[in-house]
Amino acid sequence: MRPSSRVFAAVLSSFALVLASCGSDDASVDAGASERPTVVVTTNILGDVVANLVGDEFNVVTIMPVGTDPHDFQASAQEADQISAADVLIVNGAGFEEGLLDVVTAAETDGVPVFEVTSAVSTLEFGEDSHHDEHGDEDHDEEHGDEDHDEEHGDEDHDEEHGDEDHDEEHGDEDHDDHGHEGVDPHFFTDPARMVAAANGIVAFLADNVAGTDRAGLEANAAAYIEELEALDQEVEATLEAVSADRRVLVTSHEVFGYFADRYDFEVIGAVIPSGTTVDAVSAQELADLAELIEHEGVPAIFADTSSSGGLSATLADEVGDVAVVELFSESLGADDSGGDTYLDMVRANATRIADALSG
């Protein structure tokens, strides 16, 4: 063989070895990934949290894309297959994933271990955060009846069902039985302190239900992220110190910030859609009543949801006048450039926007 031929052959041989080496590395990475158990998570908020908790211990598949409204999300055939093939499935729970209930139930029936994260936190019932008893005194007699209509709503005209004809539009009469005024509020994730409890529950569930899990490694990885959640809670509390006690009132697009209010001593005095879901309807009378309440309280802002239409909130703000509409990341992470693309960032952004809107 001529020298030039020998050199060319050597180059080809070396190139082949490099390719083989690269192929071997890729194959080992792919093999490592395929050997890891897969945890499927329904919402992108929990998907981000779970991914940070587990590190490289699991493959994490998140079903709902960023910007999705969880209340009306429907799984595609491929997504349903991913759920049914999961080693474990993590869901928000408390009816939050309304369009996935059948798919989740089917997966559980087929033997997929399912963890409802709301089972790990101290939950609230809808309306438990609203504290309307604090706004039911003599300053609101024109809205809520005479002085005998106290914070317990105890007289015979205003029993626990609030069922009389004068208050049907506010208290869920037969025309609004579909509104989610009752039951467990699923929006625990608006409170990072409760997310700490949720994170601990998720880690324990994975360690107990996935064979071969390195519990010590999982717990060590999760501990660092849980410390970030705890620090976030303190950061939010400090951010909200700018809001005085008399301005800690919230009007939201729907009933979503109850846990936030509970944790940071706010009061949710109304919602544009008086329900825990965005898919319910709202009557003209309900909007009129809320407009009157906003005017009476001097509320400076309505907090809308980035993942659902804010048309009603804008209409209400225009009706009242001199009221801002401020978007919050309430049920979905934001896009990469939104300032809310991780759970930590979305909570931080929400606190800042609430403080800016209410502290002026």
Residue pairs with C-beta under 8 A, 6 or more apart in sequence:
1 9
33 59
36 56
36 57
36 58
36 59
37 58
37 59
37 87
37 88
37 210
37 212
37 213
38 58
38 59
38 60
38 61
38 85
38 86
38 87
38 88
39 50
39 54
39 58
39 59
39 60
39 61
39 86
39 87
39 88
39 89
39 90
39 206
39 210
40 61
40 62
40 63
40 82
40 83
40 86
40 88
40 89
40 90
41 47
41 50
41 60
41 61
41 62
41 63
41 89
41 90
41 91
42 62
42 63
42 64
42 70
42 89
42 90
42 91
42 92
42 97
42 100
42 104
43 62
43 63
43 64
43 70
43 92
43 96
43 97
43 331
43 332
44 62
44 64
44 65
44 66
44 68
44 332
44 333
45 189
45 331
45 332
45 333
45 343
45 346
46 62
46 90
46 92
46 117
46 189
47 60
47 62
47 63
47 64
48 62
48 333
48 342
48 343
49 195
49 198
49 199
49 202
49 225
49 343
50 58
50 60
50 90
50 202
51 60
51 62
52 225
52 228
52 343
53 199
53 202
53 203
53 218
53 221
53 222
53 225
53 226
54 60
54 206
54 218
54 221
54 222
55 218
55 221
57 206
57 213
57 214
57 217
57 218
57 221
58 87
58 206
58 210
61 82
61 86
63 75
63 79
63 82
63 83
63 100
64 70
64 73
64 332
66 332
66 333
66 334
66 335
66 341
67 306
67 307
67 332
67 334
67 335
68 307
68 332
69 278
69 305
69 307
69 308
69 331
69 332
70 92
70 96
70 97
70 98
70 331
70 332
71 96
71 98
71 99
71 277
71 278
71 279
71 331
72 98
72 99
72 278
72 279
73 97
73 99
73 100
74 99
74 100
75 83
75 99
75 100
75 103
80 103
83 89
83 100
83 103
83 104
83 107
83 112
84 103
84 106
84 107
84 110
84 112
86 107
86 112
87 112
87 113
87 210
88 112
88 113
88 114
88 115
88 205
88 206
88 209
88 210
89 104
89 107
89 108
89 112
89 113
89 114
89 115
90 114
90 115
90 117
90 202
90 205
91 97
91 100
91 104
91 114
91 115
91 116
91 117
92 116
92 117
92 118
92 186
92 189
93 116
93 117
93 118
93 119
93 186
94 116
94 118
94 123
94 183
94 184
94 185
94 186
95 101
95 183
95 184
95 186
96 118
96 186
96 187
97 104
98 277
98 279
104 114
107 114
108 114
113 205
113 209
115 201
115 202
115 205
115 209
117 188
117 198
117 201
117 202
118 184
118 186
118 188
119 201
120 197
120 198
120 200
120 201
120 202
121 188
121 194
121 197
121 198
121 201
122 194
122 197
123 184
123 185
123 188
124 184
124 185
124 258
124 259
124 262
125 182
125 183
125 184
125 185
126 180
126 181
126 182
126 183
126 184
126 185
126 255
126 258
126 276
127 181
127 182
127 255
128 185
128 258
128 262
129 185
129 257
129 258
129 259
129 261
129 262
129 267
129 268
130 258
130 267
130 268
130 269
131 267
131 268
132 269
133 150
133 151
133 152
134 151
134 267
135 267
135 269
135 297
136 144
136 149
136 150
136 151
136 153
137 150
137 151
138 147
140 296
141 147
141 149
143 289
143 292
143 293
143 296
145 157
145 158
145 166
148 155
149 155
149 157
149 158
153 159
153 160
153 162
157 164
158 164
158 167
161 171
162 170
162 171
162 172
163 171
163 173
168 174
168 175
168 176
169 176
169 283
169 285
169 286
169 289
170 286
170 289
171 181
172 179
172 181
172 274
175 283
176 274
176 283
178 280
178 281
179 274
179 275
179 280
180 255
180 275
180 276
180 277
180 280
181 274
181 275
181 276
183 276
185 255
185 258
185 259
185 276
186 276
187 255
187 256
187 257
187 258
187 259
187 276
187 330
187 331
188 194
188 195
188 198
188 259
189 195
189 198
189 259
189 343
190 256
190 257
190 258
190 259
190 260
190 330
190 347
190 350
191 259
191 260
191 262
191 263
192 229
192 232
192 233
192 236
192 347
193 230
193 233
193 263
194 259
194 263
195 229
195 343
196 226
196 229
196 230
196 233
199 222
199 225
199 226
199 229
200 222
200 226
203 218
203 219
203 222
206 213
206 218
207 213
207 215
207 218
207 219
228 344
229 344
232 344
232 347
232 348
233 263
235 348
235 351
236 264
236 347
236 348
236 351
237 264
239 348
239 351
239 352
239 355
240 264
240 351
240 354
240 355
242 355
242 359
243 354
243 355
243 358
243 359
244 359
245 265
247 300
247 358
247 359
248 264
248 265
248 266
248 267
248 358
249 266
249 267
249 268
249 269
249 297
249 299
249 358
250 257
250 260
250 261
250 266
250 267
250 268
250 269
250 303
250 354
251 268
251 269
251 270
251 271
251 272
251 290
251 294
251 299
251 301
251 302
251 303
252 268
252 270
252 271
252 272
252 302
252 303
252 304
252 305
252 328
252 330
253 271
253 272
253 273
253 278
253 302
253 303
253 304
253 305
253 308
253 310
253 312
253 313
253 330
254 271
254 272
254 273
254 274
254 275
254 276
254 277
254 278
254 280
254 305
255 268
255 271
255 273
255 274
255 275
255 276
256 271
256 276
256 305
256 330
256 331
257 266
257 268
257 303
257 328
257 330
258 268
260 266
260 350
261 267
261 268
269 293
269 297
269 299
270 290
270 293
270 294
271 290
272 282
272 287
272 290
272 302
272 304
272 312
272 313
272 316
273 280
273 281
273 282
273 312
274 282
274 286
278 305
278 308
278 331
282 312
287 312
287 315
287 316
287 319
290 316
291 316
291 319
291 320
293 299
294 302
294 316
294 320
294 323
295 320
299 323
300 322
300 323
300 324
300 357
300 358
300 360
301 323
301 324
301 325
301 326
301 357
301 358
302 313
302 316
302 317
302 323
302 324
302 325
302 326
303 326
303 327
303 328
303 330
303 353
303 354
303 357
304 310
304 313
304 314
304 325
304 326
304 327
304 328
305 327
305 328
305 330
305 331
306 327
306 328
306 329
306 330
306 332
306 334
306 338
306 340
307 329
307 330
307 331
307 332
308 331
310 325
310 327
313 325
314 325
316 323
317 323
317 324
317 325
324 357
326 353
326 354
326 357
327 353
328 349
328 350
328 353
328 354
329 338
329 340
329 346
329 349
329 350
330 350
333 340
333 341
333 342
333 343
333 346
334 340
334 341
334 345
334 346
334 349
335 341
339 345
339 349
340 346
340 349
340 350
